């Protein structure tokens, strides 16, 4: 390996450290610019905004590692939320409604998987189509109206604590552990990297590419359903317009975390750091300036920088 490749490998090795340093620098700057923002009370309150994004980013990491994409995560989240809301409105227990929402998410993700894995349509086209379809179904069956009035016993899922940790945070911690172990320590994880590096060679080597792709898109649907349940429990409302633009934040977090949009590279640790960096950046911009359009500019800029860095290092590695 020449010096150029050594430098590239060194950069990638330290990628998570660089993200951690940027996160710390952001928090220090926020502390100096506006001390109340960095208080434990404020940070705990603001953390409630990150769990849906964080959950969706885990399966998205696996999907992008295989050179795929899922643009329908926000729409699936909205559809699952509406199913939960309508079932409760019909007199069904919200806990049973949560299971119906989960089944809906699994089914929606599986539909994506069928077209991507079995029909072999490009995932960008498939999930762009289902983004519109799932959102349209959600708006149609709910008549675009919000559904609220969920019992307090159900709201505890989104607002309660367990052993001093928010329940959504505990769920995310378990999901991170499972995803990290699956990627780093199992044949399933190694197969994802192999598919991302060379799908044709993976098929010839006996890796069940079709089945694995089917699994990861189905898992993405399940994660969207779980995110919808937590959102409804926290906000006490189910509506068809939740999760709009969520796919942009999720993809940005994953790519910013070091997962290559060309496939074959990525780690859960990087994704978690990417999620935290985007979350703290967005919350500080909203806290300091209260301008949603500025947040869109910042997230868009982060995505562009992430893609350019991914492209640069992938090209250098290929040389």
N, C-alpha and C positions, 0 to 999 in steps of 0.2 A: 504493500500500500504506500502510495507516494505521500508527500507532505500535505498536498491539497486534500486528499481523502482523510488523512489523519485529522486535519482541522475540522472537516465536516463531521467526522465521527465524534470528535471532542465537543463540538457545538451541540450535537444531539444528546450526548451524554449529560450535558449540563443544562439542557432545556428546562427541565422542571425547576432547577435552582434559579435560573434566570426569571422564570415566572414568579417564583416565590419572592425573589428580591423585588420585582416590580410591584407585587401585591403589598409587601411591607412598605415600600417607598410611597405607594399611594395612600396607605393608612397613616403614615407619618405626616405626609403633606396635608391630608384631611384633618389630622389632629391639630396641626399648626394653623391651618386656615379657619377651622371651625371646631373648636374643642368639643362641644356637645355631641357632634356626629360620632365621635369615637367612644362615647360612653357605653357601658355595658347595657344599660336600659335601652338606648336607641338601637344598638347593634342587635340586641335580642329581638326587638320589635321588627326591625328591617329584615331579619333572617327569615321571617315568615314569607317573604316574597320570592325566595330563591328555590324552594323545594321542588316545585313543578319543573322548573328549568333543569335542576340538578338530576332529577329522576329520568327525564327524557334524554339527557346527554349520555347516559351510560349505554343503552342499546344503540344510540346513534354512533358512538365510538366503534362498536363492533361492526356496524353497517359500513361506515366509511373505511374501516380497515380492509374490507373486502372490495373496495372501489365502488361501493354503492352510495345511495343517498335516500333519505326519506323526508320529503317535503310535506307530508300529510300529518305530521305529529300533532300540530295545533288543531287541525280539523278533527282528527280522531278524538282528541281531548274534549272538544266541544260536543261532538256527537255522544260521547259517553256521559258527559255531564247532563245533557238533555234527556237521555234515557233514564238516568237516575232521578232527575226532576219529575219527569212524566210518570214514572212508576210510583213515586211518592204521592203525587197529585191524584193518582188513581186509587190510593188507599193502601198501597203496599208499603211494608216497613222499609225505611231507608237502608237498613242493613241488607235486606233482600235486594233492594234497588241497586246497592253497591255491587252485589254479585252479578246482577244483570248488566251493569255498566262494564264490569270486568270482562264478561263474556262478549259484550259488544266490541270492546277494544281488541280482544283476541281474534274475533272474527274479522274485524277491519284490517288488522295487521296481516292475518292469514291471506286475505284477498290480495293485498299488496304482494305477499310472498308468492302466491300462485302465478301472478303475471310476471314477476321478476325472475323467479326460479324455474318455473315449469314452461311458461310461454316464452320466456327469455326476451321480454320487452325491456328496453333500458329503464332502470329504476327512476331516472329523472322524469321520463315521460309518464310512467305508471303513477308515481306519487304526486306528480303535478295534476294528473287527472283526478285521482282520488281526493286530493286536497279540495278541489272544487266540488266533487260529488258528496263527500262526507259533510262538508260545511253546508251544502245545499240541503241535504237530508235533515240535518240538525235544525236549520232554519224553517224548513217546511213542516216538520212534525211538531215543532214547538210554536209555530206561527210567529217566530221571532220575538217571543215575549219571555221575560224572566220568570223563573219559578222559585219561590222562596218559602220561608216558614218552616224550615227543617227543625226537628226537636234538638234541644240542648244536648241530649245524650249522644246524638250523632255528631254535633259540632266539636265534641271533645277530640275527635280524630284529627281535626285540623288545628285545634288550639290548645290541646292538653299537653301535659308533660309526663314523662316517665323517668324516674330516677334523676330528676333535674334537667332532663333533655327533652326538647319538644318532640312529640310523637312523630311528626313528619321527619325530623332530623334523625331519630332512631331508625325509622324505616329506611332512610337514605343510607345510613351507616351500614346497615345489614346488606343493602343492595350493592354498595361499593365493595364491600368485602367479597361478596359472591362473584361480582363481575371481575374484580382484580384476580381472584384465584382462578376463575374460568379462563381468563386470557393468558395468564402467566404459567399456570401449572397443569393444564389439562390438554388432551389431544384436540378437544374442540377449539381451544384458543389457538393452538399451533396451526390448526386447519384454516382458521380465519386469516392468519398472516400469509399462509401459503396461497390461498385463493386470491388475496389482494396482490401478491407478487406475480402470480401467473396462474390464471384460472384454468387454462387449457392443460397445463402441465399437472395441475392438481387433480383434474378429472382423470388423466391418464395414470396417475399414481394411485388411484383408488380412493381418493377423498370424496365423500358423498356431498359434492358441492350443492346439488339441488336441495337436498334435505337440510343442510346447514343454512343456506340462504332463507329457506322457508322458516326455519327456527328464529333467526335473528329479526326478521320483519314481524313475525308473530309476537316476539318478546317486546318489540317496539310498540306494538298495539296495546299489549298488556300494561306497559309502562305509562302510556298515554291515559289508559283507563284509571290507573292508580293515581296519576297526577290530577285527573278530573275529580276523583273522589275527595282527595285532599283539598282541592280548590273549593268545591261545593261546601265541604264541612267548615272550611275556614271563613268563607265569604257569605255563607248561608244563602246562596243563590246559584241557580243553574240557568245558563242561557247560551244561546247559539253563537255568540260573538266572543266567547273566551278563547284565549290562545291565538288570536290573530297576530301574525308576525313572530310567533314563538319559534317557528322553524329557523328563522334568521338567527336568533339568539343561541339556539341549541347548536347549530352548525358552526357558528362563530366560536363558541366555547370549546367545541371539540377540536377544530382546526387550530385555534390559538393554543390549545393544550399540546400540540405537537403531532396530532394524527394527520397523516398525509392524505390529501384529497385524491392522490393517485393510488392509494391503497398500500397495504403491506407494512405499515408502521403506525404505532400509536400505543399509548398506555393510559390506564384509568387514572393514575396519579396526575398526569398532565391535564386530563379532562377536568378533574376536580379543581385543580388550580386555575384552569381557564374559566370555569364556572364562577369561582370566587372572585377572580379579577373583573369579570364582566359585571357581576352583581354589585361589587363595591363601587366600581366606576359609575354604573347607572344610578345607584342610590345616592352617591355623593353629588352627581350632576343635578339630580332631582331635588336634593336637599338644599344645595347652594343656590341654584338658579331657577328651579321649578319650570323647566322648559322641556317638554316632551320631544320637540323637534331636535333639540340639541342632543338628546339621548340617541335618537336615530342616527344622527351624523356620527357620533362617537362609535356606536356599535358597527355602523357601516365601515368606518375607517379601520377599526380593529379587524374586521373580516378581510378587507382588502390587503392589509399588511400581512395577515396570517397566510392568505393564499399566495401572495408574492414570495414570502419566505419559503413556503412549502415548494413552490415551483422552482425557486433558485437552487435549493439544496438537492432536490430530486434531479435536476439537470446536471448539477456538478457531480452527483453520485454516478450518473449514467456515463459520464465522460471517461 
